[in-house]
Amino acid sequence: MVLFLLSLPVWVLASFVEGPAGAPMGIPLSALQFPMPLLAALILERRDRGPGAARRLFRTLLRLPPAGVRWWAIAVLLIPGLVLGAGVVHRLAGSPGGSLGAPLSAVPLLFLLFLPAGLAEELGWMGFAYGRFREDRGHLYRALVLGVIWAAWHLVPLMQAGRAATWILAWTVGSVALRVLIVWIYLDGGRTVLLPAVMHTMVNVSESVYPDMTSPGSMTAVAAGFSVAAVPAARRLARLGASGRAQTRW
């Protein structure tokens, strides 16, 4: 509720002011809602636990994955690999090819552009909200519920961007599947928010490069790729106890 109330002024402003020309994927001005999960988390963390809210939240960024390079490689490469695979399948299904949405040379700049949004969102979603579920709720349940809320929070910006209903439906399915992947890498990667933030950033980068991402067909292909990858991650989450320790091996 706090998150949606904080985002409301941005949505209202974006209904009167157009977004910047040439923005990646044609994102509207309401994309400036990205700091709101962090702001909501800071407000509620301070309310519940007193001063030091920012220090406690940002401390979750300092944990390093125990497995080292492997988890960073997954965070950086998994999403581009899925998006590339979706593009190949989409072409094999008879879809006409298109030029890249952004040149590959722009990837480093896009990463730096989208990283603050990934950090702000995941500090709110994984750094705060995820840990506030009841302990008897399984990790798969938490991932699915958080994924639905995450997707719902984006509906207004997507409508302001002029996305078709079929595009939004595919995007919503893909977002819930993506949240399952993010929760998996968060838990198995050592509970550092940096990994989810990097994976989140790579989603925005990859979709900015993907040809014609604004078409329902392109988004459906990407959402299908995310959903397929989320199946083993969902099984993994279902085998985790409330503490996050595996009841059966991966």
N, C-alpha and C positions, 0 to 999 in steps of 0.2 A: 504494500500500500504506500509506504514512504517513497519507494522508487518511482512508482507511477505518478505520484503527486509532484515529485521533484522534476519529472520529465515533462509534465503538462505545459509549463511556460515555453519550453523549447518547441513542442509540437504546435502550439498556438502561433508562435513567431514564424515558424516555417510555413504556416498556411498563408502568410502574407508576403513572405520574402522568398524569392527563388534561391536555390543553391548555386554555388559557383559554377560557371561554365567550364566544361572539360573535366569535371570531377570524375574519379574512377567509378565505373559502373553507374554513372549518373546519380550518385547518392545525393539526397536532398539536404537542406540545411538542418533538418531534424536529426541528422547523424551526429550532430553536436551533443546529443544526449549521452554520449559515451562516458563522461565522468560520473554520471548519476549513480551507477551501482557502487562505486567507491564512496561517494558522498553519503549515500544512504547507509552504507556499512559503518562509516565513521560516526554518523549520528547515533545509530543504534548501539554500536560498541561502547561509545562514551556513556550513553544512557544506562546500559546494563552493567558496565564494569568500571565506570569512572574515568579519570584522566589517563592519558597514555594510549588512547585508542589508535592513533596513527602509528605509534611505535609497535604496538602489538600486531597490527595488520601488515605493516611493511616488513616485519621480521619474517613473515612467511615467504618472502622473496629470497631470503638469505640461505635457506637450506639448499644443499647441493644434492642432486640425485646420487644415490649410493652406487649405482651401476655405471656412472660416468658417461662416457661418450655415447653409449648405446641409446640412452634415453634422449639425449640432445639430438641424435640422428633421427629418432622417431618423431620428435617434436617438429623438426625442420622439414623432413622429407616425406612423411606419411601423407599429408594432405596434398602437396603437389603431385605425388605419385597417383593418388586417387583421382584427382582432377584430370591429370593426363590420361589415365585409363578411361575415364568417362568420355573424354574427347575422342579417343580412338573408337570406342564402342559406338558413340553417336555417329561418327563418320561411317563406320561399317554398316550401320542401320539405314544408310542412305541419306543422311543429312548433308546438305551442301556445306563445303568448307567455308571458313571465313578468316579474315585477318585477325591477328592477336589484338585483344583489347588494349594492351599496353605492351611496348617492346620489352624483350627480355633484359635489355640493358637497363631498364628502369626498375628492375626487381630490388636492388639494394636500397634505392630511394623509397620505393613503396614500403619496404620493410620498416625503415625508419619512420615513415609517415604513419603507418598503422600500429606500430609498437605501443605508443602511449595509450591508444584506445584498448589494445589487448590487455595491457597491464591494469588499467583502471577498471575494466569490466571484470577481469578474473580476480582481482583483489576483492571485489564485491561478491561475485558468484561463488568462487572456490575458497577465497580467504576468509569469508564471513558466512554467507548464506548456507553453504553446504554443511558446515558444522553445527548449524542451528536446528537441523532435523532431530526428531526424537531418536534416541539411541536404538530403539527396537525396530526402526525402519531400515530395511536393507539398502545396500548401496545402489542396486539397480533401480529400486523405487525412487530413491533420492535423485538419481541422475535423470530419470524420466520426468519427474515432477518439475525439477529445476529446468529441464529442457523445454517443457511446455511453457513455463513462465517466461523464460528467456525469449522464446519465439513470440509469445504474445506481446512482449514489450517492444518488439520490432514492427508490429503490424502497422502502426500509424506511419512511421517513416516509409515503409514499403508502399503503402497506399499513396502517400504524398509523392513518391517517386514515380507513380503511374504504373506500377506493376499489375499485370493481369491476375485474375483470381487463380488460374491454374498455376501460374508462376509462384504465387504466394503459398499455395497448398504444397507444391513440391519443395519450396524453400523451408516451410515449417517442418515437414517430415525430415528433410536433411539436417535441420538444426537440432532436432531432438536426438537424432542418431549421432550427430557431432558431439553433443553434450555427453553422451555415453562414452565416446572416445576420450573426451577431455577428462572425465572423472576417472577413467581407467588409467590414463597416463599420470594423473595427479596421485592416485593411491599407490600404484606400483612404482612410480618414479620417485618416491620419497617424500610426498606431501609438500612439495615446493610449488608455489604459485607461478614461478618462472616458466615451468614447462607448459602448463595450460596457456599462459600468456603468449608464449612463442607459437604454439600450435594455433591459437586463435588468430594471431597476426598472419600466419602463413595461409589461413583460409582467405582472408581479405586480399592478400597479395596474389594468391593463385586465381581467385575469381576475377581479379582485375586484369589478369593476363589472358584468361580463357576467352576464346573467340565468341562474340555475341552472347555474353552472359545474360543479357536482358530478355532473351527468348525463352518461352516456357520449355521448349525441347532441351535446351542447354542446361537449364536448371534441373529438369527432371533427371537428366543423365548424371549430373553431379550428385544430386540427392540419392539416387540409386547406388552410386559408388560409396557414399558415406554409410548408407544403410547396410550394405553388404559387409563393410569393414566393421560395423558396430556389432554384428552378431557374435563373433568370438569375444569381443570386449564385454558384451552383455552377459555372456556365460561366465566370464571371469568375475564380474561384479556379483553375480548371483551366488558364487561360491565363497564370497568373502563374508566373514562375520562382521558384527557391528564395529569391532575394533579395527577392521581393515586387514586382518590377518587371514590368510587363505585357510579354508577348511579342507579343501582338496587342492592338489597341485594344478598349476596352469596347463 
